[in-house]
Amino acid sequence: HYDLSPRDVQQDVARRQLLLAERLDLPVIIHLREATEDLLKLLRETRRNYRGIIHCYTGSVETARILLDLGFHIAFGGAVTFKNANKILDAARYVPDDRLLIETDSPYMTPVPFRGKRNEPKYVALVADKLAELRGCSSEQIAELTMRNAFTLFGL
């Protein structure tokens, strides 16, 4: 996003990290920001069955579908509470229960009504509340299923 290093270097490092995670049988965590096409190209080139998280997801249903098909979990943070986040809301409704995660993205992406202030882990409950509203269930159910998903993904 900030382009603090050349794109080809970023892509090479990402490729090596994906291969290392596979060799060590560890999940990868990818923060996808303004690089969707580059990431999808890289994932298609390496052609692995991935295990990991697309962190702080702000993409579309279409991109979520591709990432889910590749094996990723999708994690939502404070952006799901933003006023005009229609694309994110659609994706949050779409992701299946067994691939859904929540997160803080602290200190960034602070949920409404604290947007503009420093984000803190205690605000993750607001993300759970919004996902519960979108998915027609309770916040407790969101907390339970996302905890179970994290435990499964990380082998805990």
C-alpha positions in Angstrom: 0.0 0.0 0.0 2.7 2.5 1.0 5.1 1.2 -1.7 8.1 1.5 0.6 9.8 -1.2 -1.4 9.6 -2.1 -5.1 6.6 -4.3 -6.1 8.8 -7.0 -7.5 10.6 -7.3 -4.2 7.3 -7.4 -2.3 6.1 -10.1 -4.6 9.3 -12.2 -4.2 9.2 -11.9 -0.4 5.5 -12.9 -0.4 6.2 -15.9 -2.7 9.0 -17.1 -0.4 6.8 -16.6 2.7 4.0 -18.7 1.2 6.4 -21.5 0.3 8.0 -21.4 3.8 4.6 -21.6 5.4 3.8 -24.6 3.3 7.1 -26.3 4.1 6.6 -25.6 7.9 2.9 -26.5 7.7 1.9 -23.1 9.2 -1.0 -20.8 8.2 -0.2 -17.6 6.4 -1.7 -14.3 7.3 -2.1 -11.8 4.5 -3.1 -8.2 4.8 -4.5 -7.5 1.4 -4.6 -3.8 0.6 -4.8 -2.3 -2.8 -3.1 -5.3 -4.3 -5.9 -7.8 -5.1 -4.8 -8.6 -8.7 -1.1 -8.9 -7.7 -2.0 -11.3 -4.9 -4.4 -13.4 -6.9 -1.8 -13.7 -9.7 0.8 -14.8 -7.1 -1.5 -17.4 -5.5 -2.4 -18.8 -8.9 1.3 -19.0 -9.9 2.3 -20.9 -6.8 -0.8 -23.1 -7.0 -0.9 -24.4 -3.5 -3.8 -25.4 -1.2 -3.5 -22.5 1.2 -4.2 -22.4 4.9 -4.4 -19.0 6.4 -6.2 -15.7 6.9 -6.9 -12.8 4.7 -6.5 -10.2 7.4 -8.7 -7.1 7.8 -10.8 -8.0 4.7 -12.3 -5.1 2.8 -12.9 -6.7 -0.6 -15.8 -7.9 -2.6 -17.9 -11.1 -2.5 -16.2 -12.1 -5.8 -12.7 -11.8 -4.4 -13.8 -13.5 -1.2 -15.1 -16.5 -3.2 -11.8 -16.9 -4.9 -9.8 -16.7 -1.7 -12.2 -19.1 0.1 -11.8 -21.5 -2.9 -8.0 -21.3 -2.3 -8.4 -22.4 1.3 -8.3 -19.1 3.2 -10.3 -17.9 6.2 -11.6 -14.3 5.9 -11.2 -12.0 8.9 -13.2 -8.8 9.4 -12.3 -5.9 11.6 -13.7 -2.4 12.3 -14.3 -1.6 8.7 -17.4 -3.8 8.8 -19.0 -1.1 11.0 -18.3 1.8 8.7 -21.3 3.8 7.2 -20.8 3.1 3.5 -19.1 -0.3 3.7 -21.6 -2.0 1.5 -19.1 -4.2 -0.4 -17.6 -5.3 3.0 -21.1 -6.0 4.4 -22.0 -8.2 1.4 -18.8 -10.1 1.9 -19.4 -10.5 5.6 -22.8 -12.0 4.8 -21.3 -14.3 2.2 -18.4 -15.9 4.1 -19.4 -19.3 5.4 -19.5 -19.8 9.2 -16.6 -22.2 9.2 -14.3 -19.7 7.5 -15.2 -16.5 9.4 -12.9 -14.7 11.8 -13.0 -11.4 13.6 -10.1 -9.2 14.6 -9.2 -5.8 16.0 -6.5 -4.6 13.5 -5.3 -2.5 16.4 -4.3 0.3 16.4 -6.1 0.9 13.1 -9.6 0.6 11.6 -11.4 1.5 14.8 -15.0 0.5 14.7 -17.9 2.9 14.9 -18.7 4.7 17.3 -15.0 5.1 18.2 -13.7 5.7 14.6 -11.0 8.3 14.5 -9.6 7.1 17.9 -6.9 4.6 18.5 -8.3 1.0 18.1 -8.0 -1.3 21.0 -8.7 -5.1 21.4 -11.7 -4.3 23.6 -13.5 -3.0 20.5 -13.5 -6.4 18.8 -16.9 -7.0 20.5 -18.3 -4.2 18.2 -17.2 -6.2 15.2 -18.8 -9.3 16.6 -22.0 -7.3 17.2 -22.1 -6.0 13.6 -21.5 -9.5 12.2 -24.2 -10.9 14.4 -26.6 -8.3 13.1 -25.7 -9.0 9.5 -25.9 -12.8 9.8 -29.0 -12.9 12.0 -27.6 -14.5 15.1 -26.2 -13.4 18.5 -22.9 -11.9 19.3 -22.2 -14.9 21.5 -22.7 -17.2 18.5 -20.2 -15.1 16.4 -17.7 -15.2 19.3 -18.1 -19.0 19.7 -17.8 -19.8 16.0 -14.9 -17.5 15.3 -13.0 -18.8 18.4 -13.6 -22.4 17.1 -12.4 -21.4 13.7 -9.2 -19.8 15.0 -8.5 -22.8 17.2 -9.0 -25.1 14.2 -6.9 -23.0 11.9 -4.0 -22.7 14.3 -4.2 -26.2 15.7 -5.0 -25.2 19.2 
